[in-house]
Amino acid sequence: LFQVRRARPEHAGGIARAWVRAWQVAYRELVPDDFLDALDVDERRALWRERLEGGDCTFVVEDLGIAGYCRVVPPSEVASLYVLPERRRGGGCGRIAGAVPGARGSPLRRGPAARAATRSGIR
């Protein structure tokens, strides 16, 4: 059973891994392979640590480690939602937007976020 909780700076590595892996799978046919292959977890970890230390409103899905995350920006809109590809089906991680306090899930029903979620198999 997964748990959704507010992300802390120590979650930066797990968030970075989820972002990189999700991008490498979901955008493989949309973004050049060279770009995707060059994505660096360590660089993303540093970015996420800085964001989280600054109070960024991000939530993680924890189930045997970080399985995914949801970032919320004012006014309570989902800015990004990524789940590790190997954890995306059947584990309930796709329901993260509904579990995040104050986030409206409607942005996931249309536009680029919806297409990316569909391509990456989020349920």
N, C-alpha and C positions, 0 to 999 in steps of 0.2 A: 504494500500500500504506500502510495506516495504522500509526501507532505509538502505543502507550499509554505514558504516562509520568506520574510524580508531578507534580501541578500546583504551580506557583510563583506568587508574587504578580503577576508580569507576565502571567500567563494570565487574570487576573481579567476583563479586557474580553471575551475570547473566550468564557469561561464564561458571563458575563452575557448576551451575545448569544444563545448557544445556549439558555439558560434562557427568555429572553423570547420568542424565536421559537417554541420548542417549546410553551410555554404558549399562545401566541396561536393556534396551529394545533390542538393536541391537545385543548384545553379550550374551544374556540369554542362548542360547543353545550351546554356544561355550566356555564359561568361567564358572567355578564353581559358583553356586549360592551364596555360602558363601562369595566369593570375591566380587561379584557384590553388594550384600546386605550390605557389609561393606564399600562401597565407601562413602566418607565423603565430603559433599559440603564445609564445613568450611576449611578442609585441602586443597582442590582444590582452594578455593578462595584465600588463602594465597599464594599458588604457582602462581596463575595467577596475583595477585597484584604485586608480585615480578617481574615476567616476564614483565608485562606492564610498571612498573616503570623503568625497565632496557631498554626500547625501543623496546620490542618484536613487530614484525610486524603482528598484528592480526586485523581482521576486524569483526565487529558485524553486525548482521541483527537485526534492531530494528523495531518492529511493536507491539505496546502495551507491551513494555518491550523487553528484549533480547530474540529473537526467536532462534538464533544460532550464530555461529562464524566460521571464516576461518583463520587459521594461515598459514603464508607464510614464507618460509625460503629461503636463497640464494641457487641457483640463480633463484629466482621467482618461486619456486615450492610450491604447496599446501602440507603442512605437515599434517594438520588435518582440518576436516570440520564436524561439528556436529550441528544438529538442534533438538530442543525439539521435542520429538515424537508426542506430541499433536498438533504441529504446522507444521509438515512436509509435509502434502499433500494439494495441491491446493493454497498455499499462495505465491508461487514463491520463497520460501527460497532455494530451490534446485539450483537456478541459481546464488547463491552467488559467486561461483568461477569465473564465467564469469564477475561479477560485481566488483571484487576486482582488483584495479589498479595494473598492472604489474604481476599478477598471471597467469600462464599458467594452463588451466584446464585439459590438457592431462593426468596428473597423476590420475585423477578420472576415466579415461576410462578403466584402467587395474589395476591389482594387488589388494592388500589388501584394499586400499581405495575404489576402485570400488565395491568390494564385500560388504564391510561394508555399503556403501551408498545404494546399492541395497537392502540389508537386512533391513535397517532402513527406506526404502521407500522414499528416497530423490528423488525429481523430478526436 
